[in-house]
Amino acid sequence: MTYLLPRSLTASGNIALILAFGDLSYLEICATMEERLSRSEHVLPGVAFAETKQAGGYEKLAGVHKVAVALTAKPSGWTASMNGVREFLKAYDKDFNFSVSLYSDSPVTKEEYESTIADFLAEVREAGFRKANLIRPGNGTELLARDVVARKIIDFVVVLRGHYWTGVTSYVPDVQQFQLRSNERPVVSSDISISARLAKLLLNVSGVQKGETVLDPFCGSGTILMEALLLGANALGVDRDPVRIENSRRNLEWLRKTYQVEGRSFLLKVGDATQLEKVIPGLQVDVVVSEPIFLPRIDFAPSLEKARKLIKNSSRLYSEALYSIAGVIRKGGRVVLVVPSLRTTAERDVSVLLEDVQEAGLKPFRPAQHKFEYPVRISGENTRWVRRMIYVFERV
Ligand SMILES: C[S@@+](CC[C@H](N)C(=O)[O-])C[C@H]1O[C@@H](n2cnc3c(N)ncnc32)[C@H](O)[C@@H]1O
């Protein structure tokens, strides 16, 4: 993790979180930080505001690009915003690189962005920094988190919704660790695996605690189980394919050695996820997190008829699996399940819908004070026809 500014400058609990996966990232924030937040609001598709009771607490989030702290007490007019910037600059005594990332509720023209950065530049020069460099984003109005870190940039953040929320990026998560894990483990199967980052996000949404047990009943090569061990949980994997179980074993053993994970166990079983009580008799788990996409390879957009047929076939398996999962999870435990949605030639979405779950003893998970309509989409994915969506249930 990377803190970009001294703690003394970032003590404010008034923060903006720049979201990597839209709604899903906001769900992660609500599910993991509930006790630390006095208030939060998803203000733009890619931005949430929050008021933390004490600074920090966002370091465990997997779904944020950046966290910025406010430079003014509340959203305000431009003059007050610039006063906040002026105050902030007093903490600096030598030149620096800086950028301005602008997020808005309406499209921003090039002229508007240029005029915004011109005001920042004027403020910086006025404060006596003659050689401070303004770094422009390669594209659009936002400097990417990785550039902020790589080039040690003071990244001013403006969120425009009628008023200006003005702040400065104070923290950027280390996302390289996820890529390293995904690429360096013994069995890399990018065709079936989700990213380690998304796996961690889903585990965060499950609310799993250290020492608890996570079940992935369609574990594939074990991406979710690996992240579960790293979070201090025990991992239980089921897959009907013995080769996949062997792949998971190799990946988990590698993880244990490489990350010196101690005091946590993993157990892997070949078996059918729709018959869990037989596969793991007598075992009860705390949470279930799984990403089983049951679709054949799709190389072009399907017709509506084809999409409906494919989704109908896979829906049956999801329903059966849900009943089976409900039989092995403790009361109050959460089930986080990724399901597919297909985009047809006519750009219609046909999705797996998991309804009537109360019969199985499950209810949709609703973090306090927030309404989430399930399934929650993962925005920011670059897939074309198959998209992923998330359901979260709680065992009644
Ligand atoms: C998309 S993969 C899961 C990938 C996993 N999330 C990862 O990152 O490695 C789906 C897995 O479900 C398994 N599977 C399909 N039907 C199953 C069933 N009825 N019971 C158990 N496993 C099943 C397949 O063998 C496959 O490994």
The ligand as a MOL file (V3000), in Angstrom:
LIG
                    3D

  0  0  0     0  0            999 V3000
M  V30 BEGIN CTAB
M  V30 COUNTS 27 29 0 0 0
M  V30 BEGIN ATOM
M  V30 1 C -15.1050 -20.8220 -14.0320 0
M  V30 2 S -14.4140 -22.1500 -13.1430 0 CHG=1
M  V30 3 C -14.0360 -21.3930 -11.5940 0
M  V30 4 C -12.7800 -20.5890 -11.6840 0
M  V30 5 C -12.2980 -20.0480 -10.3580 0
M  V30 6 N -13.1290 -18.9390 -9.9100 0
M  V30 7 C -10.8620 -19.6010 -10.4970 0
M  V30 8 O -10.5980 -18.3900 -10.4330 0
M  V30 9 O -9.9920 -20.4440 -10.7090 0 CHG=-1
M  V30 10 C -15.7880 -23.1590 -12.8000 0
M  V30 11 C -15.4120 -24.5090 -12.1800 0
M  V30 12 O -16.6210 -25.1460 -11.7810 0
M  V30 13 C -16.4230 -26.5530 -11.8970 0
M  V30 14 N -17.7540 -27.1690 -11.9180 0
M  V30 15 C -18.7060 -27.1280 -12.8850 0
M  V30 16 N -19.8130 -27.7800 -12.4890 0
M  V30 17 C -19.5930 -28.2460 -11.2490 0
M  V30 18 C -20.3420 -28.9630 -10.2750 0
M  V30 19 N -21.5900 -29.3560 -10.5330 0
M  V30 20 N -19.7690 -29.2070 -9.0870 0
M  V30 21 C -18.5190 -28.8140 -8.8030 0
M  V30 22 N -17.7430 -28.1480 -9.6770 0
M  V30 23 C -18.2620 -27.8510 -10.8780 0
M  V30 24 C -15.5990 -26.6990 -13.1700 0
M  V30 25 O -14.8610 -27.9090 -13.1490 0
M  V30 26 C -14.6870 -25.4610 -13.0900 0
M  V30 27 O -13.4370 -25.7610 -12.5190 0
M  V30 END ATOM
M  V30 BEGIN BOND
M  V30 1 1 1 2
M  V30 2 1 2 3
M  V30 3 1 2 10
M  V30 4 1 3 4
M  V30 5 1 4 5
M  V30 6 1 5 6
M  V30 7 1 5 7
M  V30 8 2 7 8
M  V30 9 1 7 9
M  V30 10 1 10 11
M  V30 11 1 11 12
M  V30 12 1 11 26
M  V30 13 1 12 13
M  V30 14 1 13 14
M  V30 15 1 13 24
M  V30 16 1 14 15
M  V30 17 1 14 23
M  V30 18 2 15 16
M  V30 19 1 16 17
M  V30 20 1 17 18
M  V30 21 2 17 23
M  V30 22 1 18 19
M  V30 23 2 18 20
M  V30 24 1 20 21
M  V30 25 2 21 22
M  V30 26 1 22 23
M  V30 27 1 24 25
M  V30 28 1 24 26
M  V30 29 1 26 27
M  V30 END BOND
M  V30 END CTAB
M  END
